[in-house]
């Protein structure tokens, strides 16, 4: 089950599942976590104060 902004989609095909898994892995690789995430959010909220 994939939830989008407007609907849920049931993904059943192996190749489609693989595409979602790859997208998740790619996005997780770009994400920041912990102190780095906190600093990123603070910089967005308070530009020039970090």
mmCIF entry with sequence, helices, sheets and N, C-alpha, C, O atoms, coordinates in Angstrom:
data_MODEL
# 
_entry.id   MODEL 
# 
_entity.id                         1 
_entity.type                       polymer 
_entity.pdbx_number_of_molecules   1 
# 
_entity_poly.entity_id                      1 
_entity_poly.type                           'polypeptide(L)' 
_entity_poly.nstd_linkage                   no 
_entity_poly.nstd_monomer                   no 
_entity_poly.pdbx_seq_one_letter_code       
;(UNK)(UNK)(UNK)(UNK)(UNK)(UNK)(UNK)(UNK)(UNK)(UNK)(UNK)(UNK)(UNK)(UNK)(UNK)(UNK)
(UNK)(UNK)(UNK)(UNK)(UNK)(UNK)(UNK)(UNK)(UNK)(UNK)(UNK)(UNK)(UNK)(UNK)(UNK)(UNK)
(UNK)(UNK)(UNK)(UNK)(UNK)(UNK)(UNK)(UNK)(UNK)(UNK)(UNK)(UNK)(UNK)(UNK)(UNK)(UNK)
(UNK)(UNK)
;
_entity_poly.pdbx_seq_one_letter_code_can   XXXXXXXXXXXXXXXXXXXXXXXXXXXXXXXXXXXXXXXXXXXXXXXXXX 
_entity_poly.pdbx_strand_id                 A 
# 
loop_
_entity_poly_seq.entity_id 
_entity_poly_seq.num 
_entity_poly_seq.mon_id 
_entity_poly_seq.hetero 
1 1  UNK n 
1 2  UNK n 
1 3  UNK n 
1 4  UNK n 
1 5  UNK n 
1 6  UNK n 
1 7  UNK n 
1 8  UNK n 
1 9  UNK n 
1 10 UNK n 
1 11 UNK n 
1 12 UNK n 
1 13 UNK n 
1 14 UNK n 
1 15 UNK n 
1 16 UNK n 
1 17 UNK n 
1 18 UNK n 
1 19 UNK n 
1 20 UNK n 
1 21 UNK n 
1 22 UNK n 
1 23 UNK n 
1 24 UNK n 
1 25 UNK n 
1 26 UNK n 
1 27 UNK n 
1 28 UNK n 
1 29 UNK n 
1 30 UNK n 
1 31 UNK n 
1 32 UNK n 
1 33 UNK n 
1 34 UNK n 
1 35 UNK n 
1 36 UNK n 
1 37 UNK n 
1 38 UNK n 
1 39 UNK n 
1 40 UNK n 
1 41 UNK n 
1 42 UNK n 
1 43 UNK n 
1 44 UNK n 
1 45 UNK n 
1 46 UNK n 
1 47 UNK n 
1 48 UNK n 
1 49 UNK n 
1 50 UNK n 
# 
_struct_asym.id          A 
_struct_asym.entity_id   1 
# 
loop_
_struct_conf.conf_type_id 
_struct_conf.id 
_struct_conf.pdbx_PDB_helix_id 
_struct_conf.beg_label_comp_id 
_struct_conf.beg_label_asym_id 
_struct_conf.beg_label_seq_id 
_struct_conf.pdbx_beg_PDB_ins_code 
_struct_conf.end_label_comp_id 
_struct_conf.end_label_asym_id 
_struct_conf.end_label_seq_id 
_struct_conf.pdbx_end_PDB_ins_code 
_struct_conf.beg_auth_comp_id 
_struct_conf.beg_auth_asym_id 
_struct_conf.beg_auth_seq_id 
_struct_conf.end_auth_comp_id 
_struct_conf.end_auth_asym_id 
_struct_conf.end_auth_seq_id 
_struct_conf.pdbx_PDB_helix_class 
_struct_conf.details 
_struct_conf.pdbx_PDB_helix_length 
HELX_P HELX_P1 AA1 UNK A 14 ? UNK A 30 ? UNK A 14 UNK A 30 1 ? 17 
HELX_P HELX_P2 AA2 UNK A 34 ? UNK A 45 ? UNK A 34 UNK A 45 1 ? 12 
# 
_struct_conf_type.id          HELX_P 
_struct_conf_type.criteria    ? 
_struct_conf_type.reference   ? 
# 
_struct_sheet.id               AA1 
_struct_sheet.type             ? 
_struct_sheet.number_strands   2 
_struct_sheet.details          ? 
# 
_struct_sheet_order.sheet_id     AA1 
_struct_sheet_order.range_id_1   1 
_struct_sheet_order.range_id_2   2 
_struct_sheet_order.offset       ? 
_struct_sheet_order.sense        anti-parallel 
# 
loop_
_struct_sheet_range.sheet_id 
_struct_sheet_range.id 
_struct_sheet_range.beg_label_comp_id 
_struct_sheet_range.beg_label_asym_id 
_struct_sheet_range.beg_label_seq_id 
_struct_sheet_range.pdbx_beg_PDB_ins_code 
_struct_sheet_range.end_label_comp_id 
_struct_sheet_range.end_label_asym_id 
_struct_sheet_range.end_label_seq_id 
_struct_sheet_range.pdbx_end_PDB_ins_code 
_struct_sheet_range.beg_auth_comp_id 
_struct_sheet_range.beg_auth_asym_id 
_struct_sheet_range.beg_auth_seq_id 
_struct_sheet_range.end_auth_comp_id 
_struct_sheet_range.end_auth_asym_id 
_struct_sheet_range.end_auth_seq_id 
AA1 1 UNK A 2 ? UNK A 3 ? UNK A 2 UNK A 3 
AA1 2 UNK A 8 ? UNK A 9 ? UNK A 8 UNK A 9 
# 
loop_
_atom_site.group_PDB 
_atom_site.id 
_atom_site.type_symbol 
_atom_site.label_atom_id 
_atom_site.label_alt_id 
_atom_site.label_comp_id 
_atom_site.label_asym_id 
_atom_site.label_entity_id 
_atom_site.label_seq_id 
_atom_site.pdbx_PDB_ins_code 
_atom_site.Cartn_x 
_atom_site.Cartn_y 
_atom_site.Cartn_z 
_atom_site.occupancy 
_atom_site.B_iso_or_equiv 
_atom_site.pdbx_formal_charge 
_atom_site.auth_seq_id 
_atom_site.auth_comp_id 
_atom_site.auth_asym_id 
_atom_site.auth_atom_id 
_atom_site.pdbx_PDB_model_num 
ATOM 1   N N  . UNK A 1 1  ? 0.852  -1.166 0.000   1.00 0.00 ? 1  UNK A N  1 
ATOM 2   C CA . UNK A 1 1  ? 0.000  0.000  0.000   1.00 0.00 ? 1  UNK A CA 1 
ATOM 3   C C  . UNK A 1 1  ? 0.900  1.231  0.000   1.00 0.00 ? 1  UNK A C  1 
ATOM 4   O O  . UNK A 1 1  ? 1.788  1.362  0.842   1.00 0.00 ? 1  UNK A O  1 
ATOM 5   N N  . UNK A 1 2  ? 0.666  2.120  -0.939  1.00 0.00 ? 2  UNK A N  1 
ATOM 6   C CA . UNK A 1 2  ? 1.413  3.372  -1.031  1.00 0.00 ? 2  UNK A CA 1 
ATOM 7   C C  . UNK A 1 2  ? 0.432  4.508  -0.825  1.00 0.00 ? 2  UNK A C  1 
ATOM 8   O O  . UNK A 1 2  ? -0.577 4.598  -1.525  1.00 0.00 ? 2  UNK A O  1 
ATOM 9   N N  . UNK A 1 3  ? 0.720  5.362  0.118   1.00 0.00 ? 3  UNK A N  1 
ATOM 10  C CA . UNK A 1 3  ? -0.143 6.502  0.384   1.00 0.00 ? 3  UNK A CA 1 
ATOM 11  C C  . UNK A 1 3  ? 0.427  7.720  -0.303  1.00 0.00 ? 3  UNK A C  1 
ATOM 12  O O  . UNK A 1 3  ? 1.601  8.052  -0.133  1.00 0.00 ? 3  UNK A O  1 
ATOM 13  N N  . UNK A 1 4  ? -0.417 8.393  -1.089  1.00 0.00 ? 4  UNK A N  1 
ATOM 14  C CA . UNK A 1 4  ? -0.023 9.634  -1.748  1.00 0.00 ? 4  UNK A CA 1 
ATOM 15  C C  . UNK A 1 4  ? -0.775 10.784 -1.088  1.00 0.00 ? 4  UNK A C  1 
ATOM 16  O O  . UNK A 1 4  ? -1.467 10.575 -0.092  1.00 0.00 ? 4  UNK A O  1 
ATOM 17  N N  . UNK A 1 5  ? -0.653 11.968 -1.618  1.00 0.00 ? 5  UNK A N  1 
ATOM 18  C CA . UNK A 1 5  ? -1.355 13.111 -1.041  1.00 0.00 ? 5  UNK A CA 1 
ATOM 19  C C  . UNK A 1 5  ? -2.868 12.976 -1.152  1.00 0.00 ? 5  UNK A C  1 
ATOM 20  O O  . UNK A 1 5  ? -3.600 13.484 -0.302  1.00 0.00 ? 5  UNK A O  1 
ATOM 21  N N  . UNK A 1 6  ? -3.341 12.299 -2.188  1.00 0.00 ? 6  UNK A N  1 
ATOM 22  C CA . UNK A 1 6  ? -4.780 12.270 -2.439  1.00 0.00 ? 6  UNK A CA 1 
ATOM 23  C C  . UNK A 1 6  ? -5.401 10.886 -2.416  1.00 0.00 ? 6  UNK A C  1 
ATOM 24  O O  . UNK A 1 6  ? -6.627 10.774 -2.461  1.00 0.00 ? 6  UNK A O  1 
ATOM 25  N N  . UNK A 1 7  ? -4.614 9.837  -2.348  1.00 0.00 ? 7  UNK A N  1 
ATOM 26  C CA . UNK A 1 7  ? -5.181 8.491  -2.430  1.00 0.00 ? 7  UNK A CA 1 
ATOM 27  C C  . UNK A 1 7  ? -4.187 7.465  -1.914  1.00 0.00 ? 7  UNK A C  1 
ATOM 28  O O  . UNK A 1 7  ? -3.026 7.774  -1.645  1.00 0.00 ? 7  UNK A O  1 
ATOM 29  N N  . UNK A 1 8  ? -4.668 6.246  -1.783  1.00 0.00 ? 8  UNK A N  1 
ATOM 30  C CA . UNK A 1 8  ? -3.803 5.102  -1.495  1.00 0.00 ? 8  UNK A CA 1 
ATOM 31  C C  . UNK A 1 8  ? -3.792 4.214  -2.729  1.00 0.00 ? 8  UNK A C  1 
ATOM 32  O O  . UNK A 1 8  ? -4.809 4.065  -3.406  1.00 0.00 ? 8  UNK A O  1 
ATOM 33  N N  . UNK A 1 9  ? -2.653 3.634  -3.015  1.00 0.00 ? 9  UNK A N  1 
ATOM 34  C CA . UNK A 1 9  ? -2.507 2.767  -4.169  1.00 0.00 ? 9  UNK A CA 1 
ATOM 35  C C  . UNK A 1 9  ? -1.953 1.437  -3.700  1.00 0.00 ? 9  UNK A C  1 
ATOM 36  O O  . UNK A 1 9  ? -1.006 1.387  -2.914  1.00 0.00 ? 9  UNK A O  1 
ATOM 37  N N  . UNK A 1 10 ? -2.541 0.372  -4.182  1.00 0.00 ? 10 UNK A N  1 
ATOM 38  C CA . UNK A 1 10 ? -2.041 -0.954 -3.850  1.00 0.00 ? 10 UNK A CA 1 
ATOM 39  C C  . UNK A 1 10 ? -1.081 -1.378 -4.967  1.00 0.00 ? 10 UNK A C  1 
ATOM 40  O O  . UNK A 1 10 ? -1.492 -1.561 -6.112  1.00 0.00 ? 10 UNK A O  1 
ATOM 41  N N  . UNK A 1 11 ? 0.179  -1.529 -4.626  1.00 0.00 ? 11 UNK A N  1 
ATOM 42  C CA . UNK A 1 11 ? 1.213  -1.896 -5.589  1.00 0.00 ? 11 UNK A CA 1 
ATOM 43  C C  . UNK A 1 11 ? 1.450  -3.397 -5.470  1.00 0.00 ? 11 UNK A C  1 
ATOM 44  O O  . UNK A 1 11 ? 1.784  -3.895 -4.395  1.00 0.00 ? 11 UNK A O  1 
ATOM 45  N N  . UNK A 1 12 ? 1.277  -4.109 -6.572  1.00 0.00 ? 12 UNK A N  1 
ATOM 46  C CA . UNK A 1 12 ? 1.360  -5.568 -6.535  1.00 0.00 ? 12 UNK A CA 1 
ATOM 47  C C  . UNK A 1 12 ? 2.482  -6.136 -7.422  1.00 0.00 ? 12 UNK A C  1 
ATOM 48  O O  . UNK A 1 12 ? 2.969  -7.236 -7.162  1.00 0.00 ? 12 UNK A O  1 
ATOM 49  N N  . UNK A 1 13 ? 2.887  -5.414 -8.443  1.00 0.00 ? 13 UNK A N  1 
ATOM 50  C CA . UNK A 1 13 ? 3.881  -5.913 -9.385  1.00 0.00 ? 13 UNK A CA 1 
ATOM 51  C C  . UNK A 1 13 ? 5.280  -5.834 -8.774  1.00 0.00 ? 13 UNK A C  1 
ATOM 52  O O  . UNK A 1 13 ? 5.636  -4.839 -8.142  1.00 0.00 ? 13 UNK A O  1 
ATOM 53  N N  . UNK A 1 14 ? 6.054  -6.874 -8.966  1.00 0.00 ? 14 UNK A N  1 
ATOM 54  C CA . UNK A 1 14 ? 7.415  -6.925 -8.406  1.00 0.00 ? 14 UNK A CA 1 
ATOM 55  C C  . UNK A 1 14 ? 8.268  -5.752 -8.871  1.00 0.00 ? 14 UNK A C  1 
ATOM 56  O O  . UNK A 1 14 ? 9.009  -5.169 -8.079  1.00 0.00 ? 14 UNK A O  1 
ATOM 57  N N  . UNK A 1 15 ? 8.167  -5.408 -10.144 1.00 0.00 ? 15 UNK A N  1 
ATOM 58  C CA . UNK A 1 15 ? 8.996  -4.306 -10.653 1.00 0.00 ? 15 UNK A CA 1 
ATOM 59  C C  . UNK A 1 15 ? 8.582  -2.974 -10.034 1.00 0.00 ? 15 UNK A C  1 
ATOM 60  O O  . UNK A 1 15 ? 9.430  -2.112 -9.800  1.00 0.00 ? 15 UNK A O  1 
ATOM 61  N N  . UNK A 1 16 ? 7.286  -2.796 -9.767  1.00 0.00 ? 16 UNK A N  1 
ATOM 62  C CA . UNK A 1 16 ? 6.830  -1.578 -9.118  1.00 0.00 ? 16 UNK A CA 1 
ATOM 63  C C  . UNK A 1 16 ? 7.310  -1.529 -7.666  1.00 0.00 ? 16 UNK A C  1 
ATOM 64  O O  . UNK A 1 16 ? 7.747  -0.481 -7.190  1.00 0.00 ? 16 UNK A O  1 
ATOM 65  N N  . UNK A 1 17 ? 7.231  -2.640 -6.977  1.00 0.00 ? 17 UNK A N  1 
ATOM 66  C CA . UNK A 1 17 ? 7.735  -2.707 -5.604  1.00 0.00 ? 17 UNK A CA 1 
ATOM 67  C C  . UNK A 1 17 ? 9.220  -2.378 -5.569  1.00 0.00 ? 17 UNK A C  1 
ATOM 68  O O  . UNK A 1 17 ? 9.687  -1.672 -4.675  1.00 0.00 ? 17 UNK A O  1 
ATOM 69  N N  . UNK A 1 18 ? 9.954  -2.891 -6.539  1.00 0.00 ? 18 UNK A N  1 
ATOM 70  C CA . UNK A 1 18 ? 11.389 -2.618 -6.607  1.00 0.00 ? 18 UNK A CA 1 
ATOM 71  C C  . UNK A 1 18 ? 11.655 -1.128 -6.824  1.00 0.00 ? 18 UNK A C  1 
ATOM 72  O O  . UNK A 1 18 ? 12.601 -0.580 -6.259  1.00 0.00 ? 18 UNK A O  1 
ATOM 73  N N  . UNK A 1 19 ? 10.827 -0.473 -7.635  1.00 0.00 ? 19 UNK A N  1 
ATOM 74  C CA . UNK A 1 19 ? 10.997 0.962  -7.874  1.00 0.00 ? 19 UNK A CA 1 
ATOM 75  C C  . UNK A 1 19 ? 10.764 1.757  -6.590  1.00 0.00 ? 19 UNK A C  1 
ATOM 76  O O  . UNK A 1 19 ? 11.511 2.688  -6.290  1.00 0.00 ? 19 UNK A O  1 
ATOM 77  N N  . UNK A 1 20 ? 9.727  1.391  -5.832  1.00 0.00 ? 20 UNK A N  1 
ATOM 78  C CA . UNK A 1 20 ? 9.469  2.082  -4.573  1.00 0.00 ? 20 UNK A CA 1 
ATOM 79  C C  . UNK A 1 20 ? 10.586 1.814  -3.566  1.00 0.00 ? 20 UNK A C  1 
ATOM 80  O O  . UNK A 1 20 ? 10.993 2.718  -2.837  1.00 0.00 ? 20 UNK A O  1 
ATOM 81  N N  . UNK A 1 21 ? 11.077 0.593  -3.524  1.00 0.00 ? 21 UNK A N  1 
ATOM 82  C CA . UNK A 1 21 ? 12.165 0.267  -2.607  1.00 0.00 ? 21 UNK A CA 1 
ATOM 83  C C  . UNK A 1 21 ? 13.420 1.067  -2.954  1.00 0.00 ? 21 UNK A C  1 
ATOM 84  O O  . UNK A 1 21 ? 14.108 1.567  -2.064  1.00 0.00 ? 21 UNK A O  1 
ATOM 85  N N  . UNK A 1 22 ? 13.715 1.187  -4.250  1.00 0.00 ? 22 UNK A N  1 
ATOM 86  C CA . UNK A 1 22 ? 14.880 1.958  -4.672  1.00 0.00 ? 22 UNK A CA 1 
ATOM 87  C C  . UNK A 1 22 ? 14.701 3.433  -4.334  1.00 0.00 ? 22 UNK A C  1 
ATOM 88  O O  . UNK A 1 22 ? 15.634 4.077  -3.854  1.00 0.00 ? 22 UNK A O  1 
ATOM 89  N N  . UNK A 1 23 ? 13.505 3.975  -4.582  1.00 0.00 ? 23 UNK A N  1 
ATOM 90  C CA . UNK A 1 23 ? 13.245 5.382  -4.269  1.00 0.00 ? 23 UNK A CA 1 
ATOM 91  C C  . UNK A 1 23 ? 13.418 5.630  -2.770  1.00 0.00 ? 23 UNK A C  1 
ATOM 92  O O  . UNK A 1 23 ? 14.010 6.633  -2.369  1.00 0.00 ? 23 UNK A O  1 
ATOM 93  N N  . UNK A 1 24 ? 12.902 4.718  -1.943  1.00 0.00 ? 24 UNK A N  1 
ATOM 94  C CA . UNK A 1 24 ? 13.041 4.862  -0.496  1.00 0.00 ? 24 UNK A CA 1 
ATOM 95  C C  . UNK A 1 24 ? 14.510 4.846  -0.098  1.00 0.00 ? 24 UNK A C  1 
ATOM 96  O O  . UNK A 1 24 ? 14.949 5.674  0.701   1.00 0.00 ? 24 UNK A O  1 
ATOM 97  N N  . UNK A 1 25 ? 15.266 3.910  -0.649  1.00 0.00 ? 25 UNK A N  1 
ATOM 98  C CA . UNK A 1 25 ? 16.693 3.809  -0.344  1.00 0.00 ? 25 UNK A CA 1 
ATOM 99  C C  . UNK A 1 25 ? 17.434 5.072  -0.779  1.00 0.00 ? 25 UNK A C  1 
ATOM 100 O O  . UNK A 1 25 ? 18.278 5.588  -0.047  1.00 0.00 ? 25 UNK A O  1 
ATOM 101 N N  . UNK A 1 26 ? 17.112 5.565  -1.977  1.00 0.00 ? 26 UNK A N  1 
ATOM 102 C CA . UNK A 1 26 ? 17.760 6.785  -2.471  1.00 0.00 ? 26 UNK A CA 1 
ATOM 103 C C  . UNK A 1 26 ? 17.444 7.980  -1.574  1.00 0.00 ? 26 UNK A C  1 
ATOM 104 O O  . UNK A 1 26 ? 18.338 8.751  -1.225  1.00 0.00 ? 26 UNK A O  1 
ATOM 105 N N  . UNK A 1 27 ? 16.169 8.132  -1.201  1.00 0.00 ? 27 UNK A N  1 
ATOM 106 C CA . UNK A 1 27 ? 15.778 9.255  -0.353  1.00 0.00 ? 27 UNK A CA 1 
ATOM 107 C C  . UNK A 1 27 ? 16.384 9.133  1.047   1.00 0.00 ? 27 UNK A C  1 
ATOM 108 O O  . UNK A 1 27 ? 16.804 10.131 1.633   1.00 0.00 ? 27 UNK A O  1 
ATOM 109 N N  . UNK A 1 28 ? 16.428 7.919  1.578   1.00 0.00 ? 28 UNK A N  1 
ATOM 110 C CA . UNK A 1 28 ? 17.036 7.707  2.892   1.00 0.00 ? 28 UNK A CA 1 
ATOM 111 C C  . UNK A 1 28 ? 18.516 8.076  2.862   1.00 0.00 ? 28 UNK A C  1 
ATOM 112 O O  . UNK A 1 28 ? 19.057 8.567  3.853   1.00 0.00 ? 28 UNK A O  1 
ATOM 113 N N  . UNK A 1 29 ? 19.167 7.840  1.731   1.00 0.00 ? 29 UNK A N  1 
ATOM 114 C CA . UNK A 1 29 ? 20.573 8.198  1.589   1.00 0.00 ? 29 UNK A CA 1 
ATOM 115 C C  . UNK A 1 29 ? 20.810 9.698  1.557   1.00 0.00 ? 29 UNK A C  1 
ATOM 116 O O  . UNK A 1 29 ? 21.898 10.163 1.899   1.00 0.00 ? 29 UNK A O  1 
ATOM 117 N N  . UNK A 1 30 ? 19.798 10.462 1.147   1.00 0.00 ? 30 UNK A N  1 
ATOM 118 C CA . UNK A 1 30 ? 19.912 11.919 1.103   1.00 0.00 ? 30 UNK A CA 1 
ATOM 119 C C  . UNK A 1 30 ? 19.489 12.572 2.412   1.00 0.00 ? 30 UNK A C  1 
ATOM 120 O O  . UNK A 1 30 ? 19.760 13.752 2.639   1.00 0.00 ? 30 UNK A O  1 
ATOM 121 N N  . UNK A 1 31 ? 18.838 11.819 3.257   1.00 0.00 ? 31 UNK A N  1 
ATOM 122 C CA . UNK A 1 31 ? 18.299 12.372 4.503   1.00 0.00 ? 31 UNK A CA 1 
ATOM 123 C C  . UNK A 1 31 ? 19.409 12.668 5.500   1.00 0.00 ? 31 UNK A C  1 
ATOM 124 O O  . UNK A 1 31 ? 20.496 12.094 5.440   1.00 0.00 ? 31 UNK A O  1 
ATOM 125 N N  . UNK A 1 32 ? 19.107 13.570 6.411   1.00 0.00 ? 32 UNK A N  1 
ATOM 126 C CA . UNK A 1 32 ? 20.004 13.843 7.532   1.00 0.00 ? 32 UNK A CA 1 
ATOM 127 C C  . UNK A 1 32 ? 19.283 13.451 8.814   1.00 0.00 ? 32 UNK A C  1 
ATOM 128 O O  . UNK A 1 32 ? 18.056 13.512 8.894   1.00 0.00 ? 32 UNK A O  1 
ATOM 129 N N  . UNK A 1 33 ? 20.054 13.050 9.808   1.00 0.00 ? 33 UNK A N  1 
ATOM 130 C CA . UNK A 1 33 ? 19.495 12.517 11.039  1.00 0.00 ? 33 UNK A CA 1 
ATOM 131 C C  . UNK A 1 33 ? 20.172 13.165 12.245  1.00 0.00 ? 33 UNK A C  1 
ATOM 132 O O  . UNK A 1 33 ? 21.252 13.745 12.131  1.00 0.00 ? 33 UNK A O  1 
ATOM 133 N N  . UNK A 1 34 ? 19.527 13.058 13.384  1.00 0.00 ? 34 UNK A N  1 
ATOM 134 C CA . UNK A 1 34 ? 20.133 13.483 14.644  1.00 0.00 ? 34 UNK A CA 1 
ATOM 135 C C  . UNK A 1 34 ? 20.515 14.946 14.657  1.00 0.00 ? 34 UNK A C  1 
ATOM 136 O O  . UNK A 1 34 ? 19.737 15.805 14.242  1.00 0.00 ? 34 UNK A O  1 
ATOM 137 N N  . UNK A 1 35 ? 21.729 15.230 15.140  1.00 0.00 ? 35 UNK A N  1 
ATOM 138 C CA . UNK A 1 35 ? 22.201 16.610 15.270  1.00 0.00 ? 35 UNK A CA 1 
ATOM 139 C C  . UNK A 1 35 ? 22.239 17.329 13.925  1.00 0.00 ? 35 UNK A C  1 
ATOM 140 O O  . UNK A 1 35 ? 21.945 18.523 13.851  1.00 0.00 ? 35 UNK A O  1 
ATOM 141 N N  . UNK A 1 36 ? 22.596 16.614 12.867  1.00 0.00 ? 36 UNK A N  1 
ATOM 142 C CA . UNK A 1 36 ? 22.641 17.232 11.537  1.00 0.00 ? 36 UNK A CA 1 
ATOM 143 C C  . UNK A 1 36 ? 21.239 17.654 11.094  1.00 0.00 ? 36 UNK A C  1 
ATOM 144 O O  . UNK A 1 36 ? 21.076 18.717 10.496  1.00 0.00 ? 36 UNK A O  1 
ATOM 145 N N  . UNK A 1 37 ? 20.233 16.836 11.381  1.00 0.00 ? 37 UNK A N  1 
ATOM 146 C CA . UNK A 1 37 ? 18.848 17.183 11.034  1.00 0.00 ? 37 UNK A CA 1 
ATOM 147 C C  . UNK A 1 37 ? 18.393 18.395 11.842  1.00 0.00 ? 37 UNK A C  1 
ATOM 148 O O  . UNK A 1 37 ? 17.766 19.308 11.305  1.00 0.00 ? 37 UNK A O  1 
ATOM 149 N N  . UNK A 1 38 ? 18.707 18.397 13.114  1.00 0.00 ? 38 UNK A N  1 
ATOM 150 C CA . UNK A 1 38 ? 18.332 19.520 13.987  1.00 0.00 ? 38 UNK A CA 1 
ATOM 151 C C  . UNK A 1 38 ? 18.953 20.820 13.465  1.00 0.00 ? 38 UNK A C  1 
ATOM 152 O O  . UNK A 1 38 ? 18.277 21.846 13.394  1.00 0.00 ? 38 UNK A O  1 
ATOM 153 N N  . UNK A 1 39 ? 20.224 20.776 13.104  1.00 0.00 ? 39 UNK A N  1 
ATOM 154 C CA . UNK A 1 39 ? 20.905 21.964 12.589  1.00 0.00 ? 39 UNK A CA 1 
ATOM 155 C C  . UNK A 1 39 ? 20.280 22.414 11.267  1.00 0.00 ? 39 UNK A C  1 
ATOM 156 O O  . UNK A 1 39 ? 20.146 23.612 11.021  1.00 0.00 ? 39 UNK A O  1 
ATOM 157 N N  . UNK A 1 40 ? 19.905 21.475 10.434  1.00 0.00 ? 40 UNK A N  1 
ATOM 158 C CA . UNK A 1 40 ? 19.278 21.775 9.145   1.00 0.00 ? 40 UNK A CA 1 
ATOM 159 C C  . UNK A 1 40 ? 17.960 22.511 9.360   1.00 0.00 ? 40 UNK A C  1 
ATOM 160 O O  . UNK A 1 40 ? 17.700 23.524 8.710   1.00 0.00 ? 40 UNK A O  1 
ATOM 161 N N  . UNK A 1 41 ? 17.129 22.007 10.270  1.00 0.00 ? 41 UNK A N  1 
ATOM 162 C CA . UNK A 1 41 ? 15.834 22.634 10.556  1.00 0.00 ? 41 UNK A CA 1 
ATOM 163 C C  . UNK A 1 41 ? 16.035 24.007 11.186  1.00 0.00 ? 41 UNK A C  1 
ATOM 164 O O  . UNK A 1 41 ? 15.358 24.966 10.816  1.00 0.00 ? 41 UNK A O  1 
ATOM 165 N N  . UNK A 1 42 ? 16.953 24.103 12.127  1.00 0.00 ? 42 UNK A N  1 
ATOM 166 C CA . UNK A 1 42 ? 17.209 25.395 12.769  1.00 0.00 ? 42 UNK A CA 1 
ATOM 167 C C  . UNK A 1 42 ? 17.695 26.428 11.763  1.00 0.00 ? 42 UNK A C  1 
ATOM 168 O O  . UNK A 1 42 ? 17.318 27.598 11.843  1.00 0.00 ? 42 UNK A O  1 
ATOM 169 N N  . UNK A 1 43 ? 18.520 26.012 10.826  1.00 0.00 ? 43 UNK A N  1 
ATOM 170 C CA . UNK A 1 43 ? 19.010 26.932 9.801   1.00 0.00 ? 43 UNK A CA 1 
ATOM 171 C C  . UNK A 1 43 ? 17.872 27.416 8.912   1.00 0.00 ? 43 UNK A C  1 
ATOM 172 O O  . UNK A 1 43 ? 17.878 28.562 8.461   1.00 0.00 ? 43 UNK A O  1 
ATOM 173 N N  . UNK A 1 44 ? 16.888 26.542 8.656   1.00 0.00 ? 44 UNK A N  1 
ATOM 174 C CA . UNK A 1 44 ? 15.745 26.940 7.852   1.00 0.00 ? 44 UNK A CA 1 
ATOM 175 C C  . UNK A 1 44 ? 14.837 27.908 8.598   1.00 0.00 ? 44 UNK A C  1 
ATOM 176 O O  . UNK A 1 44 ? 14.259 28.819 8.006   1.00 0.00 ? 44 UNK A O  1 
ATOM 177 N N  . UNK A 1 45 ? 14.721 27.700 9.898   1.00 0.00 ? 45 UNK A N  1 
ATOM 178 C CA . UNK A 1 45 ? 13.851 28.554 10.719  1.00 0.00 ? 45 UNK A CA 1 
ATOM 179 C C  . UNK A 1 45 ? 14.511 29.897 10.994  1.00 0.00 ? 45 UNK A C  1 
ATOM 180 O O  . UNK A 1 45 ? 13.863 30.941 10.930  1.00 0.00 ? 45 UNK A O  1 
ATOM 181 N N  . UNK A 1 46 ? 15.797 29.863 11.300  1.00 0.00 ? 46 UNK A N  1 
ATOM 182 C CA . UNK A 1 46 ? 16.537 31.062 11.682  1.00 0.00 ? 46 UNK A CA 1 
ATOM 183 C C  . UNK A 1 46 ? 17.743 31.266 10.768  1.00 0.00 ? 46 UNK A C  1 
ATOM 184 O O  . UNK A 1 46 ? 18.878 31.074 11.203  1.00 0.00 ? 46 UNK A O  1 
ATOM 185 N N  . UNK A 1 47 ? 17.520 31.648 9.516   1.00 0.00 ? 47 UNK A N  1 
ATOM 186 C CA . UNK A 1 47 ? 18.655 31.826 8.607   1.00 0.00 ? 47 UNK A CA 1 
ATOM 187 C C  . UNK A 1 47 ? 19.681 32.804 9.167   1.00 0.00 ? 47 UNK A C  1 
ATOM 188 O O  . UNK A 1 47 ? 19.328 33.872 9.668   1.00 0.00 ? 47 UNK A O  1 
ATOM 189 N N  . UNK A 1 48 ? 20.935 32.433 9.078   1.00 0.00 ? 48 UNK A N  1 
ATOM 190 C CA . UNK A 1 48 ? 22.030 33.285 9.527   1.00 0.00 ? 48 UNK A CA 1 
ATOM 191 C C  . UNK A 1 48 ? 22.284 33.241 11.034  1.00 0.00 ? 48 UNK A C  1 
ATOM 192 O O  . UNK A 1 48 ? 23.097 34.017 11.535  1.00 0.00 ? 48 UNK A O  1 
ATOM 193 N N  . UNK A 1 49 ? 21.608 32.350 11.770  1.00 0.00 ? 49 UNK A N  1 
ATOM 194 C CA . UNK A 1 49 ? 21.800 32.272 13.218  1.00 0.00 ? 49 UNK A CA 1 
ATOM 195 C C  . UNK A 1 49 ? 22.439 30.955 13.646  1.00 0.00 ? 49 UNK A C  1 
ATOM 196 O O  . UNK A 1 49 ? 22.183 30.479 14.752  1.00 0.00 ? 49 UNK A O  1 
ATOM 197 N N  . UNK A 1 50 ? 23.240 30.378 12.816  1.00 0.00 ? 50 UNK A N  1 
ATOM 198 C CA . UNK A 1 50 ? 23.883 29.122 13.236  1.00 0.00 ? 50 UNK A CA 1 
ATOM 199 C C  . UNK A 1 50 ? 25.366 29.180 13.032  1.00 0.00 ? 50 UNK A C  1 
ATOM 200 O O  . UNK A 1 50 ? 26.068 28.213 13.329  1.00 0.00 ? 50 UNK A O  1 
# 
